[in-house]
Amino acid sequence: MRQLLRNLRLAARTAAEHLIDDPIVLILQVSRRLPQSPVQRMAGVVRNVSGSTPSSVAFLVACQVTGNSAALEAGFGRLLAHGVRARAALRAADVALAAGRPDWADQFLSHVGDLTPGRPAVLARRRWYDGDMSGALAALGRSRASAQRRRLASELRVYEGAAPRLTEQPEPVVAPEQAIFGIKPAFWVPKPVSPRELAGMNRDVKAAQAGRVLHLLTNSLPHTASGYAQRSHSILTAQQQAGWQTLAVTRLGYPVQVGKLQAKELDVVDGVPYGRLLPARLAPTADGRLQQQAELLLDLARRFEPDVLHTTTHFVNAVVAREVARALDIPWVYEVRGQLADTWAAGRGPKARDSERYRLFQDRETEAMASADLVVTLGESMKQSILERGISADKVVLTPNAVGGAFLQEPGAPAEARRQLGLEVQGPFIGTVSSLVDYEGLDDLVAAFALLAPAFPQLKLLVVGAGVAGPALQEQVRNLGLADRAVFPGRVPRDLTPLYHQALDVFVVPRKDLEVTRSVTPLKPVEALASARPVVGSDLPALRELVLPGRTGMLVPAERPGKLAEALAVLLEDSELRLAYGAAGREWVLAGRTWNANAQTYLNSYNLILKEHRW
């Protein structure tokens, strides 16, 4: 009960900050975290009721929630045509920014006088959207009383290189029975430990000799089911199986800040402990929270006594991990799982790559890689990007996305998987298991499905996952008159993911051609290959590392639904070819892309940097 009350206070303070800073974004974020069926129905009612009111911002928000971009565009135009009032124009500008339409935001701002209350705050958000961080602060003037100004100024300080300062602390005296997050020595034992003591605790001697690794993560199972979270869990599980003691700790405030109000200080998933940093209140500024997180992590690390500290992108994690590792005098690892500056820029057009935010973001990422003892990444394209930053090849290690657990078992037939999932058994089914975000290009998959539908009357579309693009994709399917042939189950339980892969006859990865998608190799296509399903994807460098054309699948030009439909038609018409590609893909994955193989790479690298650090 005490933890729940702390969580409620933390969530309330977070919501209050967002309400003051950007109420429209808060409304949209809350809507995405609630059950989608009632949210979509309610938003549809609001859209219908308020649609006749030209100045209704509620109509615009409802259009954004339901993913109806055409109605949203029409609403923007109608609002301007009827002589928008200043207050409504400011709110509409915020909706436009949340929808990724800064052009409309500019039009609304042009209808608001410079002295209108509230205009500086919206103008600051507009400039911040473009990555003009200093310009956003300038828009707010020199007043230090503004909460928005304090927040933006602190974020800019972090991007400019602010880091925690950890003072020397005495080593804690740890009793053998002391627990971390309430876990007794079955999970954690102090060093050094003799074989006899280990035997008494029913622990393996080899495990203790291997060492301890502390992972700092952005998010994790069971609260987040993304590819990031699944990769982290697979690494931790494999490292435990290889004999290392592991502890994962997630970022400050997670998962309460993403709406998990009943979160505990510890989750144990498949024997992997995930600790949470959930203080009674968070520091009010971004650099203050860096300091707070570093102090909490250092206190925990002094009790766990890791040999290695391991974190992942982005640089904020790295800054905390670096300072804690220095305080403990241990090596630390930076795992580059994505190019998050490019992910941010992907939805903002080519000019974003010239912005202040992008430049600072890249500088901080390069600095993190340079200061780490070891840099880990997912594929050759990403490794090349890292080397181009001047990072020595000697300290860059590849551990590609891989499979384990149920994906190692022999996959069943598509019809049988569909029967178990309660889907229509008759197929074929094309689709994907993915985060539903714009750069995944799933609108092109829907467009290709529409082209194929007349020639393949039994064809179904299965899109598994959740994300901001979900409502728009479902709206696109409805507008094409194909809603009865498309299935959107949303986020599914982790143990059902292999079955959803098996339910497909062809797995599709129609990613947009962007800097981030050209370099970052996704996890789900590897799982599809392990499931003996052929993969059709965009012809991008990162996907060329996964899909072997003419052997395990097909690659087509990105953002060309017609070409995608042609490739899919070839496979839909030839079941023997689908089986051959699927068998070859599974053989390729099992030959070298397993988490156990990756675990050995990690442990060899840990031992190497430990040896170098001691010297």
Secondary structure by P-SEA (a helix, b strand, c coil): caaaaaaaaaaaaaaaaaaaccaaaaaaaaaaacccaaaaaaaaaaaaaaccccccaaaaaaaaaacaaaaaaaaaaaaaaacccaaaaaaaaaaaaaaccaaaaaaaaaaccccccaaaaaaaaaaaaacaaaaaaaaaccccccaaaaaaaaaaaaaabbbbbbccccccccccccccccccccccccccccaaaaaaacccaaaaabbbbbbbccccccccccaaaaaaaaaaaaaaaabbbbbbbbcccccccccccccccccccccbbbbbbccccccccaaaaaaaaaaaaaaaaaaacccbbbbcccaaaaaaaaaaaaaacbbbbbbbccaaaaaaaccccccccccaaaaaaaaaaaaaaaaccbbbbccaaaaaaaaaaccccccccccccccccccccccccaaaaaaaacccccccbbbbbcccccccaaaaaaaaaaaaccccccbbbbbbbbccaaaaaaaaaaaacccccccccccccccaaaaaaaaccccccccccccccccccccaaaaaaaacbbbbbcccaaaaacccccccccccccccaaaaaaaaaaaaacaaaaaaaaaaaaaaaaacccaaaaaaaaaaaaaaaaaaaac
